[in-house]
Amino acid sequence: MKKSLNVVFIRINSVADEIIPPLHFGYLAANLPRSCNVSLIDMLKDNMDEECLLKEITDKKFDLICLSGYSKDIVPIRNLSGKLKEHSPESIIVLGGVQSSLMPEATMEFVEPGVDYCFTGDGENSLSKFVVNTECRNFSHDILKGIPGLVFRSNGKIVKNPEELIADLDSIPFPRWDLMPPTSYPKSPHGAFFRQFPYAAMYATRGCPFPCTFCAASKVSGKSIRHRSLENIMEEIKLLRNNYGVKEIHFEDDNFSAKKKLLVEFCETLLKEDINITWCFPNGLRLDMLDLSDLRLMRRAGCYAVNVGVESGSDRILKRIRKGITTAKMRESISKVKKAGIDIGGFFIIGFPGETKEDILQTIKYSKTLELDRIGVSYFQPYPGTKEYDDLVECGKFSYDMNLMKLSQHTINYINDNLTKRQLYWLRRRAFIAFYFRWKIVVKLLKEVR
């Protein structure tokens, strides 16, 4: 008789700009066999320290421990997984997420001996198959080779199976919201700005078709856009409203606007069914795919804010990074958003390969001329899986050391030949000061803080 597995998902307590429900864990948990006893420990939300975590792991004797992380988290994950293995040697520890998808073999090697297996790509079906084998304690080479996206050790070598991208997103059950109730998360996940609480994060699509040289989204979730049906999206929203009192939705998609027809139908359905919710796009939209009538429809249906990846105020840099838009077109798109009555924030990046101090000063000046309500300014990061990373490594301009790299927007990990570390630091500060130290921005922000 198969044993009911005790499975725990752990979000580590690392530096983060936002604290939103870990949707990836919610989806993975929902797709596991019903025989599993599933728990979620959100160290980040609860500000839990390692001592408390290790005590809980020791006391509850989990069969399977699931971790996930970005590139910036890989050293803490390696250290934590080693301690978890010491305190619970019988537990199987697996790792998924962005880092393992971008550098599967290197990540697997780096996190040993704590982590036993890694996953790449969409993990819902893969983890479910793995759990079935775990229940039977069947880890033969042939069995493991049949699990999509699994990375494992065999005869002293690391083996990576071809990953799976799930075509029918409706086939994935809704996230296990009972493990991460919306009311248990901070009121303002992306800072001080929100309209209604409780809110829930949601994905309507996966994938990104755009060729931006600095972004790894298509490497992680595929180059083609896969989307849920309108009916499926609406069903989850109604579940969240009825069961958890959710009043606001934050779409975390890489590119919802790439499926314009779905976005328009979503707005029309909200209006037709008189569903009174507010919603926004904190992760960004491609505005050049929407016209003024689309934006006005979004506003009527409850959309109050979007973000957009402006990236640079230099047309030379925009062309180089294959953004597919000019500064003039970006200005026009942002103006349309404001005309529709929607707040808008802009994401900028400084320190691209080949970028000069003059390019960055041009970006700072450009940001002040746009009708933006807020901005974010990040340092360029050579993420594995991007064209920029491949080019820099090939020409000997960058070497990725997992022990040293903390690839996050707040850390300088690459300095091109035209700039110094000190210049990058002060140019980023200057960008924030130039934009925010203006009365119209200060007054607006003070009105919105809750």
Protein Blocks (a to p, Z undefined) as FASTA:
>chain_A
ZZdddddddddddddfbdcddfklmmmmmmpcfkbccddddfklnopafklmmmmmmmno
pabdcddddfklmmmmmmmmmmmmmmmmmbccddedjklmmmmmlmmmmmpckbmbdceh
jfklmmmmmmmmmmnopabfklmmmpghiacdeehiacdddddddfblmlpccddfklmg
fklpcfblnbjbdfbdcdddddfbgcjfbfcfkbcklmmnojbdcdddfklmmmmmmmmm
mmnopabdcdfbfblmlmmmlmmmmmmmmmmnopacddddfkopafklpcfklmmmmmmn
opabdcddekpacfklmmmnonopafklmmmmmmmmmmnopacdddddehiehiafklmm
mmmmmmmmpccfbdcdddddddehiaklmmmmmnopaccdfklpccdfkbcfbdcfkbcf
klmmmmmmmmmmmmmmcfklmmmmmmmpZZ
